C-alpha cells in the first residue's frame, strides 16, 4: 500500500506546483504592465518555470539515463525554446497547463487506486488464538498456521480464511464480493480473511495460511491486473521514443523550411509574422502526443477499478478489452449454471402425514455425514427445526450405499435403493424424473424418500436470454448425465448442451469453435475446468467456489460467484472499448487539427498550448466516466 500512498502524495505535489506556477505566471504578466515592477518580471517567469517544470525535468532525466526520449522532453524543449525567442509567458503558460493536466491525470489514477483500496480494509495484524486449555492468546496474523483455532468477536475482522467451529454470526463480505448484505455463518461455514464479523462471537479453525487467503490472493491479482497492459496500450508504448525523435526531426525540418525557404527570421517575430523558431516551437507543442499516450491506460485502470467495485476482477487490460469481442460463452454446469449444492424438492412419506417426522430423522442422521446429499438434508432440517436436536448414536456408514444409526432410540436407515434390497414399500416410489436425485429413508414406522436437485442459479436464465439478445451463443459443457444436461438446457434456453464430457473433450470443443472463427469465453469453477479455461480466448472463474487452479488460470474472476456479473463484466468491457475509441479519436483528431493549423495558418503558440493540454484533460475525464457507470 506504500505505492498507493506515494501516488496520493505525488498528485497533490503536482497540483500545488501547477497552482504556484500559475500564480507566479499571473504575477509576471501583471509586473510587465507595471513600470516599477517590470525589472523583476523576468525573475517571476523563471520562478514560474521552476514551479511548473521540475517534475518534467526529473522525468526527462530518468528517461535519458535509460536512453529514452518521451513527451516531457518535448515540453521542456518547447518551454526553453519559447524563452529563447522572448515568449516567456507562452512558455510558462505551457508548463502551467502541462503540470495542471499532469496533476489531474495523477489524481485520476489515484482515484482509481482509491476505488480499489476501498474494497479492502486494512487487514488485521493480530488474532486471538484459542489454546488447548480454552484460554486465548494474542498472536500475529502472519504466524497463524493451518489447524489453529481463532476467536473473532463482533465488530472484528476475520484474520484469515477459516471454518466456523462454534457460534454463529453474519459476515460483511462487501469488500470481497461486492455483496451489500451480510452473509449468515454457522458451524461448518467458511469465513474469509478481511471480512467483518457483524454480531456473534465465533471460534473458527484456520484452513489456509495468511498468504494464501482469498483476501491476499485478490490483492495480489489486482496488482497484477494494474501492471498488465492491454493490446492497444502496448501499441502506444512501442512508438514513444521513435515518435519523439520523429517530431523533433519534423520540427527541425519545418524550422529550416520556414527560415531558408520562406525567409522568416530565426528569432524575432513581428505582428502577423512569427519567427521560424516560434512556428517550430508551436508545431512541437501541438504534435506532442500527451492525450494519445494517456488515453488508453487511463481507461484501462478506470475499467479495472469499476469492475472491482462490482465484485469482478479483471486480471489485466487484455481481458478487459477482449471480453466484449466474444461470439460464444461456454459454461460449466455444476456450481456455475447451478448452485453446486443440492436442494430438497419434495419429501414423500408413507404415511403422508408423517413427512415432517421423516425429514427430522433424515436431518438428524445426516448431521453425521459429509456426503453432499446428507449436507443438503441436514441444512434443510436445521433451517426448519429451530435448533432442536434428537439424540443420534451408533452411526454406521455403508460404503457406496448410505448410512444407518439410532435416532432418539429408533433405527434409521438412509441411502440408495441398493441399501433396501428386499423392501416391499419401494414399489410405491417410482424412479425419479431426470435431473432429480432420491434419498430413501426408513425408521420408526415411517418410510419414504427425499427428492433433491442441484437447482439452477436464479441468475442463469436471465443471463442466457440477455446474452443471446446481444448475439452471443451460450453452450453448456458438463460431465453430468445427458438426461440432466438436456433438462437444464431446455429450462434455461441454451443454444447447445454437451454432456458426459471429460476435461479433454471440453478442450476439444472450445478448440473446434475457435477453428470455426469464433472468439470463445469459458466460465468454470473446478479443477476439471482449468484446461478448457486455459485454451479459451477469455477465461472466467468463480471466485468463492473456484479451485486454486481456476483462480490462477482465469482472466476474469467473479468474486461473489454471482453469474449475472458476467453480463456486467461484458458491458464494462464494451464501455471501456468505446471510451478507448473515443479517447483515440479525440486525441488524434485534436493533434491532427492543431498540426495542420500550425503548418498552414501560423497557429499562435497560446492556442496550441491550450488545445494540446485541453485534449489531455478531456480524455482523462472521459476515462473516469467508467467509475460512475451503473451495474446495468
SULKA-V769243 format. One record per backbone hydrogen bond with DSSP energy under -1.0 kcal/mol. NH is the residue of the N-H (numbers start at 1). CO is the residue of the C=O. E is the energy in kcal/mol with one decimal. If there is no record, write none. Layout:
BEGIN
{{NH:CO:E} {NH:CO:E}}
END
This chain:
BEGIN
{{5:1:-2.0} {6:2:-2.3} {7:3:-2.0} {8:4:-2.0} {9:5:-2.3} {10:6:-2.8} {11:7:-2.2} {12:8:-1.3} {13:9:-2.2} {14:10:-2.5} {15:11:-2.4} {16:12:-2.4} {17:13:-2.6} {18:14:-2.5} {19:15:-2.4} {20:16:-2.6} {21:17:-2.8} {22:18:-2.6} {23:19:-2.5} {24:20:-2.8} {25:21:-2.1} {26:22:-2.4} {27:23:-2.2} {28:24:-2.4} {29:25:-2.5} {30:26:-2.2} {31:27:-2.6} {32:28:-1.9} {34:31:-1.6} {38:34:-1.4} {40:37:-1.5} {41:38:-1.3} {44:40:-2.0} {45:41:-2.2} {46:42:-2.1} {47:43:-2.3} {48:44:-2.2} {49:45:-2.6} {50:46:-2.4} {51:47:-2.4} {52:48:-2.3} {53:49:-2.0} {54:50:-1.2} {57:53:-2.5} {58:54:-2.3} {59:55:-2.5} {60:56:-2.5} {61:57:-2.4} {62:58:-2.3} {63:59:-2.2} {64:60:-2.7} {65:61:-1.8} {67:64:-1.3} {68:63:-3.0} {74:70:-1.1} {75:71:-2.2} {76:72:-2.4} {77:73:-2.5} {78:74:-2.4} {79:75:-2.5} {80:76:-2.7} {81:77:-2.5} {82:78:-2.9} {83:79:-1.9} {84:80:-2.1} {85:81:-1.4} {86:83:-1.3} {87:82:-2.6} {88:86:-1.5} {91:87:-2.1} {92:88:-2.7} {93:89:-2.4} {94:90:-2.2} {95:91:-2.1} {96:92:-2.4} {97:93:-2.7} {98:94:-2.8} {99:95:-2.8} {100:96:-2.3} {101:97:-2.8} {102:98:-2.2} {103:99:-2.2} {104:100:-2.4} {105:101:-2.5} {106:102:-2.7} {107:103:-2.6} {108:104:-2.3} {109:105:-2.2} {110:106:-2.5} {111:107:-2.6} {112:108:-2.2} {113:109:-2.4} {114:110:-2.6} {115:111:-2.1} {116:112:-1.6} {117:113:-3.0} {118:114:-2.1} {119:116:-1.6} {120:117:-1.7} {127:139:-2.9} {129:137:-2.7} {130:149:-3.1} {131:135:-3.4} {134:131:-1.7} {137:129:-2.1} {139:127:-3.0} {141:125:-2.6} {143:140:-1.6} {144:141:-1.8} {147:206:-2.6} {148:145:-1.8} {150:204:-3.0} {151:128:-3.0} {152:202:-2.6} {155:197:-3.3} {156:153:-1.9} {158:195:-2.6} {162:191:-2.5} {163:205:-2.5} {164:189:-2.7} {165:203:-3.3} {166:203:-1.7} {169:185:-2.5} {171:183:-3.0} {172:196:-2.8} {176:173:-1.3} {177:173:-3.1} {178:174:-1.4} {183:171:-2.8} {185:169:-3.4} {188:164:-2.6} {189:186:-2.5} {191:162:-3.1} {194:158:-3.2} {195:192:-1.9} {196:172:-1.8} {197:156:-3.1} {198:170:-2.7} {202:152:-1.9} {203:166:-2.0} {204:150:-2.7} {205:163:-3.1} {206:148:-3.2} {207:161:-2.0} {208:161:-1.1} {212:209:-1.7} {213:210:-1.4} {217:213:-2.6} {218:214:-2.3} {219:215:-2.1} {220:216:-2.2} {221:217:-2.7} {222:218:-2.5} {223:219:-2.1} {224:220:-2.2} {225:221:-2.4} {226:222:-2.4} {227:223:-1.7} {228:224:-1.5} {234:230:-2.5} {235:231:-1.6} {236:232:-1.6} {237:233:-2.0} {238:234:-1.6} {240:237:-1.1} {243:239:-2.5} {244:240:-2.1} {245:241:-2.5} {246:242:-2.5} {247:243:-2.7} {248:244:-2.1} {249:245:-2.3} {250:246:-2.6} {251:247:-2.7} {252:248:-2.1} {253:249:-2.6} {254:250:-2.6} {255:251:-2.6} {256:252:-2.5} {257:253:-2.3} {258:254:-2.9} {259:255:-2.3} {260:256:-2.5} {261:257:-1.5} {262:257:-2.3} {264:258:-2.9} {270:273:-2.5} {273:270:-2.7} {276:265:-3.1} {277:266:-1.7} {279:275:-2.2} {280:276:-2.2} {281:277:-2.7} {282:278:-2.1} {283:279:-2.4} {284:280:-2.2} {285:281:-2.0} {286:282:-2.4} {287:283:-1.7} {288:285:-1.4} {290:288:-1.0} {293:289:-2.6} {294:290:-2.0} {295:291:-1.3} {298:294:-1.7} {300:296:-2.5} {301:297:-2.6} {302:298:-1.8} {303:299:-2.4} {304:300:-2.4} {305:301:-2.2} {306:302:-2.6} {307:303:-2.2} {308:304:-2.3} {309:305:-2.0} {310:307:-1.1} {311:308:-1.6} {312:307:-2.3} {313:557:-2.8} {315:555:-3.0} {320:316:-1.7} {321:317:-2.3} {322:318:-2.4} {323:319:-2.1} {325:322:-2.0} {326:323:-1.3} {327:519:-3.1} {328:519:-1.8} {329:473:-3.2} {330:521:-3.3} {331:475:-2.8} {332:523:-2.1} {336:333:-1.8} {337:332:-1.0} {338:333:-2.3} {339:455:-2.5} {343:453:-2.3} {345:451:-3.5} {346:451:-1.4} {348:449:-2.6} {350:447:-3.0} {354:351:-1.7} {355:352:-1.3} {358:354:-2.1} {359:355:-2.1} {360:356:-2.0} {361:357:-2.4} {362:358:-2.4} {363:359:-2.9} {364:360:-2.3} {365:361:-2.2} {366:362:-2.0} {368:365:-1.4} {369:366:-1.8} {375:371:-2.9} {376:372:-1.9} {377:373:-2.1} {378:374:-2.9} {379:375:-2.4} {380:376:-2.1} {381:377:-2.3} {382:378:-2.6} {383:379:-1.8} {384:380:-1.0} {385:381:-2.4} {388:385:-1.2} {393:406:-2.5} {396:404:-3.6} {398:402:-2.8} {401:398:-2.6} {402:398:-2.4} {403:414:-3.0} {404:396:-2.6} {405:412:-2.1} {406:393:-3.0} {407:410:-3.2} {408:391:-3.4} {410:407:-1.7} {412:405:-3.1} {413:442:-2.7} {414:403:-2.7} {415:440:-2.2} {416:401:-3.0} {419:416:-1.4} {420:417:-2.1} {423:420:-1.0} {427:424:-1.4} {428:425:-1.6} {429:426:-2.0} {436:433:-2.2} {437:452:-2.8} {439:450:-2.0} {440:415:-2.6} {441:448:-2.7} {442:413:-2.3} {443:446:-2.2} {446:443:-1.4} {447:350:-1.9} {448:441:-1.8} {449:348:-2.6} {450:439:-2.6} {451:346:-2.8} {452:437:-3.3} {453:343:-2.1} {455:453:-1.5} {457:337:-2.8} {460:457:-1.1} {463:459:-2.1} {464:460:-2.5} {465:461:-2.4} {466:462:-2.5} {467:463:-2.5} {468:464:-2.3} {469:465:-1.9} {470:466:-1.1} {471:468:-1.6} {472:467:-2.4} {473:327:-2.2} {475:329:-2.4} {476:496:-2.3} {477:331:-2.3} {478:498:-2.4} {485:481:-2.3} {486:482:-3.0} {487:483:-2.0} {488:484:-2.2} {489:485:-2.6} {490:486:-2.3} {491:487:-2.0} {492:488:-2.4} {493:489:-1.6} {494:489:-1.9} {495:474:-1.8} {496:474:-1.2} {498:476:-2.9} {500:480:-2.4} {501:478:-2.3} {506:502:-2.0} {507:503:-1.9} {508:504:-2.3} {509:505:-2.0} {510:506:-2.0} {511:507:-2.6} {512:508:-2.1} {513:509:-2.0} {514:510:-2.3} {515:511:-2.2} {516:512:-1.2} {517:514:-1.9} {518:513:-2.0} {521:328:-2.5} {522:538:-2.1} {523:330:-2.6} {524:540:-2.1} {529:526:-1.6} {530:527:-1.2} {533:529:-2.3} {534:530:-1.9} {535:531:-1.2} {536:532:-1.1} {537:520:-1.7} {538:520:-1.5} {540:522:-3.4} {541:556:-2.9} {542:524:-1.4} {543:558:-3.0} {546:542:-1.5} {547:525:-2.1} {551:547:-2.5} {552:548:-2.2} {553:549:-1.3} {554:550:-2.9} {555:539:-1.4} {556:539:-2.4} {557:313:-2.4} {558:541:-2.8} {559:311:-2.0} {561:558:-1.5} {565:562:-1.9} {566:563:-2.0} {568:564:-1.3} {569:565:-3.0} {570:566:-2.4} {571:567:-2.4} {572:568:-2.5} {573:569:-2.3} {574:570:-2.2} {575:571:-2.6} {576:572:-2.8} {577:573:-2.4} {578:574:-2.3} {579:575:-2.5} {580:576:-2.5} {581:577:-2.3} {582:578:-2.5} {583:579:-2.9} {584:580:-2.5} {585:581:-2.5} {586:582:-2.8} {587:583:-2.9} {588:584:-2.7} {589:585:-2.4} {590:586:-2.6} {591:587:-2.2} {592:588:-2.7} {593:589:-2.5} {594:590:-2.8} {595:591:-2.4} {596:592:-2.5} {597:593:-2.2} {598:594:-2.4} {599:595:-2.1} {600:596:-2.9} {601:597:-2.2} {608:604:-2.0} {609:605:-2.7} {610:606:-2.6} {611:607:-2.7} {612:608:-2.3} {613:609:-2.5} {614:610:-2.3} {615:611:-1.8} {616:612:-1.2} {617:613:-2.1} {618:614:-2.2} {619:615:-2.1} {620:616:-1.8} {621:617:-2.4} {622:618:-2.4} {623:619:-2.0} {624:620:-1.8} {626:623:-1.8} {627:624:-1.4} {628:625:-1.4} {629:626:-1.0}}
END
